[in-house]
């Protein structure tokens, strides 16, 4: 009987020990779980803090760029230059600044790249301002020294207009180039090309190629050939950071998608342009327009399904 009681007590003691071990394990598991939950919350809080700081920094850059744009707009307007493109960029930045939606890290990085590109554009505008100032100073000096009578001035104006008309006629007849065989192709990530209708998964890059038609009366030499890609809403697709910019078309400033500086040699030379948009194209019909010497020299269309 004494031995049975001893065995019973041993079993009870073992049961207590097992229960204590189980409780200890459960406490440890709960502690580990609480630790990882706390760590995850800390990481999320840190990520939110980083995005908040990056957004604040981006907003400060937007404010600075808007201020710089406004300075150039006022100065160029005072000098009589074109400011349409600068006003458009300024309005887009103000709209972005006033947006209350939360930006992702990718969106913040993209906007920072755009602002970097606008900084380069401002440097180009500063050069334009210097040229406009010099032109205004030259005109002022010429007007100050002008002592001719009204009749002489009118005669000189007539002569200048006649020369301008003759020059314009020569340019239109002899210098106008023509883009032939304009082909638009989608290039996927593997480098395979597709013409006709495209889908976004096939559009890693947009390829535009054509040749310049033979023109025996066009003067040989340097030319700037611009390409515009217009979306279904007739808005030019451009990215300053990827080489896009503005050019003069019939007295107004227009955006271009891509450009090449060439030496026209009348050999029906072929030109190829690549443009990587970096985001999906809106479905619909797109236009491709080619310009040289301030006039359109060819066009084509393509569709994104």
C-alpha positions as CSV (number, residue, x, y, z in Angstrom):
1,X,0.0,0.0,0.0
2,X,2.8,2.4,0.8
3,X,4.5,1.7,-2.5
4,X,1.2,2.5,-4.4
5,X,0.9,5.8,-2.6
6,X,4.4,6.7,-3.5
7,X,3.8,5.9,-7.1
8,X,0.6,7.9,-7.1
9,X,2.5,10.9,-5.7
10,X,5.2,10.6,-8.3
11,X,2.6,10.6,-11.1
12,X,1.0,13.7,-9.6
13,X,4.3,15.4,-9.4
14,X,5.2,14.5,-13.0
15,X,1.8,15.9,-14.1
16,X,2.5,19.1,-12.3
17,X,5.9,19.4,-14.0
18,X,4.4,18.7,-17.4
19,X,1.7,21.4,-16.8
20,X,4.4,23.9,-15.8
21,X,6.5,23.1,-18.9
22,X,3.4,23.5,-21.1
23,X,2.6,26.9,-19.5
24,X,6.2,28.0,-19.9
25,X,6.1,27.1,-23.6
26,X,2.9,28.9,-24.1
27,X,4.3,32.0,-22.4
28,X,7.4,31.8,-24.6
29,X,5.3,31.5,-27.8
30,X,3.1,34.4,-26.8
31,X,6.2,36.5,-26.1
32,X,7.7,35.6,-29.4
33,X,4.5,36.5,-31.2
34,X,4.2,39.8,-29.3
35,X,7.9,40.6,-30.3
36,X,7.3,40.0,-34.0
37,X,4.0,41.9,-33.9
38,X,5.8,44.8,-32.3
39,X,8.6,44.6,-34.8
40,X,6.2,44.6,-37.8
41,X,4.3,47.6,-36.4
42,X,7.6,49.4,-35.9
43,X,8.7,48.7,-39.5
44,X,5.4,50.0,-40.8
45,X,5.6,53.1,-38.7
46,X,9.2,53.7,-39.9
47,X,8.0,53.2,-43.6
48,X,5.2,55.7,-43.1
49,X,7.6,58.2,-41.5
50,X,10.1,57.8,-44.4
51,X,7.3,58.4,-46.9
52,X,6.1,61.4,-45.0
53,X,9.6,62.9,-44.9
54,X,10.1,62.2,-48.7
55,X,6.7,63.8,-49.4
56,X,7.6,66.9,-47.4
57,X,10.9,67.1,-49.3
58,X,9.2,66.7,-52.6
59,X,6.6,69.4,-51.8
60,X,9.5,71.7,-50.9
61,X,11.1,71.0,-54.3
62,X,7.8,71.6,-56.1
63,X,7.4,74.9,-54.3
64,X,10.9,75.9,-55.3
65,X,10.5,74.9,-58.9
66,X,7.1,76.7,-59.1
67,X,8.8,79.8,-57.8
68,X,11.6,79.5,-60.3
69,X,9.2,79.0,-63.2
70,X,7.2,82.0,-62.2
71,X,10.3,84.2,-62.2
72,X,11.2,83.0,-65.8
73,X,7.6,83.4,-67.0
74,X,7.5,87.1,-65.8
75,X,10.9,87.9,-67.3
76,X,10.2,86.2,-70.7
77,X,6.8,87.9,-70.9
78,X,8.5,91.2,-70.2
79,X,11.0,90.6,-73.0
80,X,8.2,89.5,-75.4
81,X,9.0,85.8,-75.5
82,X,6.7,82.7,-75.5
83,X,5.8,81.2,-72.1
84,X,3.0,78.7,-73.0
85,X,5.1,75.6,-72.1
86,X,6.4,77.1,-68.8
87,X,2.8,78.0,-67.8
88,X,1.6,74.5,-68.5
89,X,4.3,72.9,-66.4
90,X,3.7,75.4,-63.6
91,X,0.0,74.6,-63.6
92,X,0.7,70.9,-63.5
93,X,3.1,71.3,-60.6
94,X,0.6,73.4,-58.6
95,X,-2.1,70.8,-59.2
96,X,0.3,68.1,-58.0
97,X,1.2,70.2,-55.0
98,X,-2.4,70.7,-54.0
99,X,-3.3,67.0,-54.4
100,X,-4.2,65.4,-51.0
101,X,-3.8,61.8,-52.1
102,X,-1.0,59.8,-50.5
103,X,1.9,59.2,-52.9
104,X,3.8,55.9,-53.2
105,X,7.6,55.7,-53.1
106,X,7.6,55.1,-56.9
107,X,5.4,58.1,-57.5
108,X,7.7,60.3,-55.4
109,X,10.8,59.1,-57.3
110,X,9.1,59.7,-60.6
111,X,8.1,63.3,-59.7
112,X,11.7,63.9,-58.4
113,X,13.0,62.8,-61.8
114,X,10.6,65.1,-63.6
115,X,11.7,68.1,-61.4
116,X,15.4,67.2,-62.3
117,X,14.4,67.4,-65.9
118,X,12.7,70.8,-65.4
119,X,15.9,72.1,-63.8
120,X,17.7,71.4,-67.1
121,X,14.9,73.2,-69.0
122,X,15.3,76.2,-66.8
123,X,18.9,76.4,-67.6
124,X,18.0,76.5,-71.3
125,X,15.4,79.2,-70.6
126,X,18.0,81.3,-68.9
127,X,20.0,81.2,-72.1
128,X,16.9,82.2,-74.0
129,X,16.5,85.2,-71.6
130,X,20.0,86.3,-72.2
131,X,19.4,86.2,-76.0
132,X,16.1,88.1,-75.6
133,X,17.8,90.8,-73.5
134,X,20.6,91.2,-76.1
135,X,18.0,91.4,-78.8
136,X,16.0,94.0,-76.9
137,X,19.1,96.0,-76.2
138,X,20.0,95.9,-79.8
139,X,16.6,97.0,-80.9
140,X,16.6,99.8,-78.4
141,X,20.0,101.0,-79.6
142,X,18.9,100.8,-83.2
143,X,15.7,102.7,-82.5
144,X,17.6,105.4,-80.5
145,X,20.0,105.9,-83.5
146,X,17.3,105.9,-86.1
147,X,17.1,109.3,-87.7
148,X,15.4,108.5,-90.9
149,X,12.2,110.1,-91.9
150,X,8.8,108.4,-91.9
151,X,8.9,107.9,-95.6
152,X,12.4,106.3,-95.4
153,X,11.2,104.0,-92.6
154,X,8.2,102.9,-94.6
155,X,10.4,102.2,-97.6
156,X,12.8,100.2,-95.5
157,X,9.8,98.2,-94.0
158,X,8.5,97.5,-97.5
159,X,11.9,96.3,-98.6
160,X,12.3,94.1,-95.5
161,X,8.9,92.6,-96.0
162,X,9.6,91.9,-99.7
163,X,12.9,90.2,-98.7
164,X,11.1,88.2,-96.0
165,X,8.5,87.0,-98.4
166,X,11.1,86.1,-101.0
167,X,13.1,84.2,-98.4
168,X,10.0,82.4,-97.1
169,X,9.1,81.4,-100.6
170,X,12.6,80.0,-101.2
171,X,12.5,78.1,-97.9
172,X,9.0,76.7,-98.7
173,X,10.0,75.6,-102.2
174,X,13.6,74.6,-102.0
175,X,14.3,73.6,-98.3
176,X,11.2,71.6,-97.3
177,X,12.0,68.0,-96.6
178,X,9.5,65.1,-96.7
179,X,9.4,62.0,-94.4
180,X,8.5,58.9,-96.3
181,X,7.6,55.3,-95.3
182,X,6.9,56.3,-91.7
183,X,6.6,53.0,-89.7
184,X,5.6,52.7,-86.1
185,X,6.5,49.5,-84.2
186,X,6.2,48.2,-80.7
187,X,9.4,46.7,-79.2
188,X,8.9,44.3,-76.3
189,X,11.3,43.5,-73.5
190,X,13.0,40.8,-75.7
191,X,13.6,43.3,-78.5
192,X,10.9,41.8,-80.8
193,X,9.0,44.3,-82.9
194,X,5.4,44.4,-83.9
195,X,3.6,46.8,-86.3
196,X,-0.1,47.6,-86.6
197,X,-2.1,47.3,-83.4
198,X,-0.3,47.0,-80.1
199,X,-1.0,46.0,-76.6
200,X,0.8,47.5,-73.6
201,X,2.6,44.3,-72.8
202,X,4.2,44.6,-76.2
203,X,5.2,48.3,-75.8
204,X,8.4,48.3,-73.8
205,X,9.6,50.9,-76.3
206,X,8.0,52.7,-79.2
207,X,10.0,52.7,-82.4
208,X,9.4,55.2,-85.2
209,X,11.4,55.0,-88.4
210,X,11.3,56.7,-91.8
211,X,13.5,58.0,-94.6
212,X,13.9,61.5,-95.9
213,X,12.8,61.7,-99.5
214,X,15.2,62.8,-102.2
215,X,15.2,66.6,-102.8
216,X,17.8,67.8,-105.2
217,X,17.0,71.5,-104.5
218,X,17.1,71.3,-100.7
219,X,20.4,72.7,-99.3
220,X,22.7,70.2,-97.7
221,X,23.7,70.6,-94.1
222,X,22.6,70.4,-90.5
223,X,18.9,69.9,-89.7
224,X,16.8,69.3,-86.5
225,X,14.2,66.6,-87.0
226,X,11.5,66.5,-84.4
227,X,8.9,63.8,-83.6
228,X,5.6,64.2,-81.8
229,X,3.6,61.3,-80.4
230,X,0.0,62.5,-79.6
231,X,-2.3,60.5,-77.3
232,X,-6.0,59.8,-78.1
233,X,-6.8,63.3,-76.6
234,X,-4.3,65.0,-79.0
235,X,-1.9,65.7,-76.1
236,X,1.8,65.4,-76.8
237,X,3.6,62.6,-74.9
238,X,6.8,64.0,-73.5
239,X,9.3,63.6,-70.6
240,X,11.9,66.3,-70.2
241,X,14.1,63.8,-68.3
242,X,14.2,61.5,-71.3
243,X,15.2,64.1,-73.9
244,X,11.9,65.7,-74.7
245,X,11.5,69.5,-74.9
246,X,10.0,72.3,-77.0
247,X,10.5,73.8,-80.5
248,X,9.1,76.7,-82.4
249,X,6.3,75.8,-84.8
250,X,4.6,78.7,-86.8
251,X,5.5,81.2,-84.1
252,X,4.3,79.2,-81.1
253,X,6.1,76.9,-78.7
254,X,5.3,73.2,-79.1
255,X,6.4,70.1,-77.1
256,X,8.2,67.3,-78.9
257,X,8.6,63.7,-77.9
258,X,12.0,63.1,-79.4
259,X,14.5,64.7,-81.7
260,X,17.6,64.1,-83.8
261,X,20.2,66.5,-85.1
262,X,21.3,65.3,-88.6
263,X,23.3,66.4,-91.6
264,X,21.0,66.2,-94.6
265,X,22.9,64.7,-97.5
266,X,20.1,63.9,-99.9
267,X,20.8,60.1,-99.8
268,X,17.3,59.2,-98.7
269,X,18.8,58.6,-95.3
270,X,16.8,56.6,-92.8
271,X,16.1,57.9,-89.3
272,X,15.0,55.8,-86.3
273,X,13.6,57.0,-83.0
274,X,13.1,55.1,-79.8
275,X,10.9,56.3,-76.9
276,X,10.4,54.5,-73.6
277,X,7.4,55.9,-71.9
278,X,7.8,54.1,-68.6
279,X,4.1,53.6,-68.0
280,X,1.1,52.1,-69.8
281,X,-0.4,53.8,-72.8
282,X,-4.1,54.7,-72.7
283,X,-6.1,52.6,-75.2
284,X,-7.0,54.3,-78.4
285,X,-5.7,55.9,-81.6
286,X,-2.3,57.7,-81.5
287,X,-0.8,60.1,-84.0
288,X,2.9,60.4,-85.0
289,X,3.9,63.8,-86.6
290,X,7.4,64.6,-88.0
291,X,8.7,68.2,-88.3
292,X,11.7,69.9,-89.8
293,X,12.4,73.6,-90.5
294,X,9.3,74.6,-88.6
295,X,6.8,72.6,-90.7
296,X,5.3,69.2,-90.6
297,X,6.9,66.9,-93.1
298,X,5.0,63.6,-92.5
299,X,2.6,61.8,-90.2
300,X,1.2,58.3,-89.4
301,X,-1.1,56.6,-86.9
302,X,-1.1,53.6,-84.6
303,X,-3.5,52.0,-82.2
304,X,-3.1,50.6,-78.6
305,X,-5.7,47.9,-77.9
